[in-house]
Amino acid sequence: MLEEEFKVRFYETDALGHVNNTVVPMWIETGRLPIFEFFGEMSPDTQSLIVARLEVDYSRPIFFGSNVTVKTYVSRLGGSSFDITTEIWQKDELCAKGKTILVYFDFGQQKSIPLTDGLRTRLATLTHPEYPLDA
């Protein structure tokens, strides 16, 4: 599992005084960036990862003045895709939870390609310590 602390910036808040809902997907993206390093040099000319789905559940407002902790982990490994779950915490309370489905994709062939055994092994090191991978 990856964990990173972010400072909530004033410009990320809206007229209601809490972090705008559009900010959370950016934190989710930033939290999963280290995973892309597993795939080496990615290029639209070869293989890369594409986002097939992103969903976010908002459970509590997030406010300026306290940092957030972004916890990112692999929650499912499929044949050519995998799920990344991201939790956004503030003051020890879960405020938002997102799931991103990433697909290993060959741009030349315009189709998904299987995750290699090496990639699967590396991705499996990023699971949540309390939750096994979904089948």
Backbone bond lengths (Angstrom), bond angles and torsions (degrees), N, CA, C in turn:
res aa  C-N    CA-C-N  psi(-1)  N-CA   C-N-CA  omega(-1)  CA-C   N-CA-C  phi
1 M - - - 1.448 - - 1.532 108.07 -
2 L 1.295 114.64 140.34 1.460 121.49 175.91 1.529 108.49 -99.64
3 E 1.314 115.95 145.01 1.465 119.65 178.59 1.523 108.69 -140.99
4 E 1.319 115.37 132.66 1.457 120.63 -178.98 1.527 109.06 -143.30
5 E 1.318 115.63 142.98 1.464 120.45 178.04 1.522 109.24 -103.09
6 F 1.334 115.63 133.02 1.460 121.78 179.07 1.523 109.25 -118.11
7 K 1.305 114.95 142.67 1.460 120.93 173.44 1.529 107.60 -85.52
8 V 1.321 116.59 128.65 1.463 120.46 175.92 1.518 107.43 -76.24
9 R 1.306 115.85 123.17 1.464 120.74 -178.38 1.527 109.83 -95.64
10 F 1.305 115.56 147.62 1.463 120.52 -175.88 1.526 111.57 -57.25
11 Y 1.336 117.67 -39.56 1.469 119.77 -177.33 1.528 112.83 -69.28
12 E 1.336 117.93 -8.89 1.463 120.50 176.76 1.525 112.02 -84.52
13 T 1.325 116.55 -5.77 1.460 120.02 179.67 1.524 110.26 -91.69
14 D 1.318 114.93 161.43 1.465 119.33 179.88 1.525 110.36 -116.94
15 A 1.303 116.40 -170.60 1.466 121.71 -175.74 1.526 112.62 -62.87
16 L 1.317 117.50 -20.83 1.461 120.92 178.94 1.524 112.45 -85.06
17 G 1.328 116.82 -3.57 1.453 120.71 175.69 1.516 115.27 88.87
18 H 1.321 117.27 3.66 1.463 119.00 177.24 1.524 109.87 -120.33
19 V 1.323 115.52 169.78 1.464 120.75 -179.23 1.521 108.94 -62.59
20 N 1.312 115.70 132.39 1.461 121.60 179.96 1.527 109.93 -65.96
21 N 1.322 116.04 145.34 1.463 121.16 -177.93 1.530 113.18 -60.76
22 T 1.323 118.32 -21.88 1.465 120.53 -179.28 1.527 112.59 -76.48
23 V 1.320 117.58 -14.17 1.462 121.61 -178.67 1.527 111.05 -77.63
24 V 1.313 117.16 -37.45 1.463 121.26 -175.76 1.534 112.08 -57.35
25 P 1.333 120.79 -45.71 1.476 118.53 176.76 1.533 113.29 -59.38
26 M 1.322 117.85 -30.59 1.474 119.62 176.65 1.527 110.46 -69.14
27 W 1.332 117.37 -39.50 1.464 120.02 176.12 1.525 110.21 -64.74
28 I 1.332 116.52 -38.36 1.466 120.62 178.07 1.526 109.88 -61.61
29 E 1.316 116.76 -45.22 1.465 120.41 179.18 1.531 111.01 -61.94
30 T 1.319 116.76 -45.14 1.461 120.78 179.94 1.527 110.91 -62.67
31 G 1.315 116.97 -38.30 1.461 121.12 179.54 1.516 113.94 -64.69
32 R 1.325 117.40 -29.49 1.467 119.91 -177.95 1.530 113.49 -94.25
33 L 1.323 118.65 -5.05 1.468 120.87 -177.86 1.526 114.40 -54.34
34 P 1.340 120.73 -40.58 1.470 118.86 179.39 1.533 113.74 -59.27
35 I 1.312 117.52 -25.54 1.465 120.61 179.75 1.523 110.55 -65.75
36 F 1.321 117.06 -32.20 1.461 120.34 -179.60 1.528 111.35 -62.69
37 E 1.327 117.35 -25.62 1.463 120.55 178.57 1.525 111.90 -63.31
38 F 1.325 118.00 -25.72 1.463 121.41 177.81 1.522 111.76 -62.39
39 F 1.318 116.16 -24.36 1.458 120.97 -173.02 1.526 112.63 -96.07
40 G 1.320 116.85 4.31 1.457 120.50 177.67 1.517 111.71 66.04
41 E 1.314 115.11 -154.15 1.467 121.42 -179.83 1.523 109.10 -68.60
42 M 1.304 116.57 116.42 1.461 120.59 178.21 1.512 108.89 -107.93
43 S 1.313 114.28 142.87 1.457 119.53 -176.56 1.515 108.91 -150.76
44 P 1.324 117.70 146.66 1.464 119.40 175.32 1.526 112.52 -64.75
45 D 1.339 116.68 -10.00 1.458 120.05 176.73 1.524 112.00 -83.70
46 T 1.338 116.98 -15.89 1.461 120.29 -176.81 1.521 109.73 -129.12
47 Q 1.344 115.98 -123.26 1.457 120.55 178.78 1.520 109.43 -104.37
48 S 1.304 113.91 154.10 1.451 119.46 178.52 1.521 108.95 -161.00
49 L 1.294 115.78 178.84 1.459 121.70 173.80 1.514 108.62 -104.18
50 I 1.305 115.28 138.71 1.458 119.59 174.00 1.524 108.73 -122.78
51 V 1.305 115.96 148.37 1.462 121.42 176.39 1.520 107.70 -84.67
52 A 1.330 115.71 117.73 1.461 120.46 178.06 1.528 111.14 -92.37
53 R 1.335 115.45 -28.36 1.468 118.57 -178.07 1.527 108.89 -159.25
54 L 1.312 114.94 143.24 1.464 121.84 173.02 1.518 107.28 -138.39
55 E 1.310 115.82 124.76 1.467 120.17 176.78 1.521 108.47 -130.84
56 V 1.320 115.29 146.17 1.462 120.98 -178.53 1.525 108.91 -135.16
57 D 1.318 115.25 131.67 1.461 121.76 171.63 1.524 107.32 -109.04
58 Y 1.322 115.59 124.30 1.463 121.97 179.34 1.522 107.87 -100.57
59 S 1.334 117.03 122.12 1.459 119.30 -177.06 1.529 114.02 -112.83
60 R 1.337 117.64 -23.00 1.459 121.53 179.03 1.518 108.34 -148.59
61 P 1.323 117.76 149.40 1.469 118.82 175.47 1.530 110.58 -69.47
62 I 1.317 114.84 151.14 1.460 122.60 176.95 1.528 106.78 -112.69
63 F 1.335 115.96 134.47 1.456 119.59 -173.40 1.526 112.33 -118.51
64 F 1.305 114.69 153.33 1.463 122.73 171.52 1.522 108.66 -64.38
65 G 1.328 116.52 146.83 1.456 120.42 175.38 1.514 114.15 109.30
66 S 1.331 117.62 -18.07 1.463 121.51 176.66 1.522 108.36 -131.90
67 N 1.317 116.25 138.06 1.458 120.34 178.18 1.520 111.07 -66.09
68 V 1.317 115.35 161.16 1.458 121.37 172.65 1.525 108.21 -114.92
69 T 1.318 115.07 150.66 1.459 121.83 173.89 1.517 107.48 -109.32
70 V 1.326 115.69 127.24 1.462 122.14 179.97 1.524 107.50 -107.46
71 K 1.339 115.71 115.94 1.468 121.92 178.91 1.525 107.92 -107.71
72 T 1.318 116.19 124.87 1.457 121.98 -174.62 1.521 108.93 -125.86
73 Y 1.340 116.09 130.88 1.466 118.59 -179.98 1.527 110.93 -150.49
74 V 1.318 114.25 156.84 1.464 121.62 176.60 1.522 106.96 -80.22
75 S 1.322 116.72 124.77 1.462 120.59 -177.49 1.529 113.44 -112.98
76 R 1.340 117.28 -11.83 1.474 120.06 176.87 1.518 108.22 -156.34
77 L 1.336 114.67 139.92 1.462 121.35 172.23 1.517 108.28 -119.32
78 G 1.318 116.81 119.98 1.453 121.53 176.14 1.521 110.01 -106.44
79 G 1.312 115.94 -165.17 1.458 120.50 179.97 1.513 112.96 -70.02
80 S 1.326 116.21 -47.89 1.469 120.59 179.93 1.531 111.88 -127.38
81 S 1.306 116.92 4.23 1.465 120.58 -178.92 1.521 109.73 -136.90
82 F 1.315 114.65 165.81 1.456 119.89 175.53 1.519 108.41 -152.31
83 D 1.327 115.24 157.59 1.460 121.85 179.98 1.519 109.63 -105.46
84 I 1.315 114.36 138.46 1.454 122.48 173.03 1.527 106.36 -114.35
85 T 1.308 116.75 124.03 1.459 121.27 174.55 1.523 107.97 -103.09
86 T 1.308 115.30 137.01 1.461 121.28 -179.67 1.521 108.78 -127.80
87 E 1.314 115.68 130.54 1.461 121.82 176.52 1.523 108.63 -113.64
88 I 1.326 116.09 134.87 1.463 122.33 176.92 1.532 107.40 -110.45
89 W 1.321 115.80 118.65 1.461 122.52 -177.27 1.524 110.40 -116.17
90 Q 1.339 115.32 142.55 1.461 120.96 171.56 1.522 107.69 -140.09
91 K 1.313 116.43 129.07 1.471 122.25 -179.02 1.530 111.31 52.62
92 D 1.321 116.65 45.71 1.471 123.99 177.67 1.525 113.91 62.66
93 E 1.327 117.40 21.38 1.462 121.00 176.42 1.522 109.47 -122.02
94 L 1.327 115.54 135.31 1.458 120.91 177.10 1.526 108.53 -72.75
95 C 1.324 116.17 120.87 1.465 121.02 -176.31 1.522 112.96 -106.00
96 A 1.319 117.08 -29.95 1.466 120.98 179.72 1.519 108.40 -156.09
97 K 1.319 114.54 150.51 1.464 120.61 178.15 1.517 107.70 -139.11
98 G 1.312 115.81 129.75 1.456 120.44 -178.49 1.508 111.68 -124.47
99 K 1.319 115.16 154.82 1.462 121.25 173.62 1.514 107.90 -130.07
100 T 1.327 115.48 130.35 1.454 122.21 177.59 1.520 107.82 -119.09
101 I 1.327 116.81 129.15 1.460 121.08 172.79 1.521 107.32 -99.45
102 L 1.326 115.39 119.42 1.458 122.10 178.75 1.525 109.02 -108.90
103 V 1.316 116.02 137.90 1.462 122.35 -178.93 1.520 108.64 -117.92
104 Y 1.334 115.59 132.13 1.463 121.46 174.29 1.522 105.86 -78.06
105 F 1.319 116.85 121.49 1.463 121.28 -165.61 1.517 110.95 -131.70
106 D 1.324 115.61 137.31 1.467 122.77 175.02 1.521 107.65 -101.57
107 F 1.317 116.28 110.67 1.463 120.15 -176.67 1.521 112.62 -70.24
108 G 1.330 117.10 -31.85 1.459 119.83 179.14 1.515 111.91 -64.53
109 Q 1.331 115.52 -42.10 1.467 120.80 179.94 1.526 112.50 -89.79
110 Q 1.336 115.99 -12.03 1.465 121.97 -178.38 1.526 112.06 56.57
111 K 1.347 114.65 47.73 1.465 119.04 177.09 1.521 109.99 -155.32
112 S 1.312 114.54 160.75 1.460 119.66 177.43 1.525 109.15 -70.68
113 I 1.320 115.17 153.38 1.461 120.74 178.14 1.522 108.49 -130.52
114 P 1.331 116.94 152.75 1.466 120.00 -177.16 1.530 112.56 -65.34
115 L 1.316 114.42 143.29 1.462 120.14 171.27 1.526 107.96 -67.96
116 T 1.317 116.88 134.96 1.462 119.72 178.57 1.526 109.53 -72.81
117 D 1.333 115.85 161.36 1.465 119.70 177.28 1.526 110.95 -59.84
118 G 1.338 116.43 -37.65 1.460 120.18 178.76 1.519 112.48 -63.12
119 L 1.335 116.43 -42.99 1.467 120.19 177.63 1.521 110.94 -65.35
120 R 1.322 116.30 -41.94 1.468 120.27 -179.85 1.536 110.34 -61.13
121 T 1.330 115.95 -40.98 1.465 120.34 179.37 1.523 110.71 -64.21
122 R 1.314 116.86 -44.75 1.471 120.50 -179.85 1.525 111.28 -66.24
123 L 1.338 116.87 -42.62 1.465 119.98 179.57 1.524 111.12 -63.84
124 A 1.331 116.72 -35.54 1.466 120.87 -179.05 1.528 111.97 -65.21
125 T 1.322 118.12 -16.95 1.469 120.30 177.37 1.525 111.73 -75.60
126 L 1.321 117.42 -10.12 1.467 121.40 -176.24 1.527 113.05 -106.85
127 T 1.306 117.03 26.22 1.458 119.23 177.64 1.531 109.54 -77.87
128 H 1.321 115.11 165.97 1.462 121.13 176.06 1.526 107.40 -75.51
129 P 1.328 118.72 136.41 1.467 119.81 -177.39 1.528 114.17 -62.63
130 E 1.319 117.52 -21.07 1.466 120.03 -177.45 1.523 113.73 -103.70
131 Y 1.333 117.97 -10.27 1.462 120.41 -175.25 1.523 110.09 -124.73
132 P 1.329 117.68 126.27 1.467 119.21 175.62 1.528 110.27 -72.74
133 L 1.321 115.31 165.59 1.466 119.73 176.78 1.515 110.61 -64.41
134 D 1.336 116.53 142.89 1.459 121.12 171.51 1.517 107.67 -72.85
135 A 1.305 115.95 145.50 1.476 120.19 178.88 1.507 110.75 -76.07
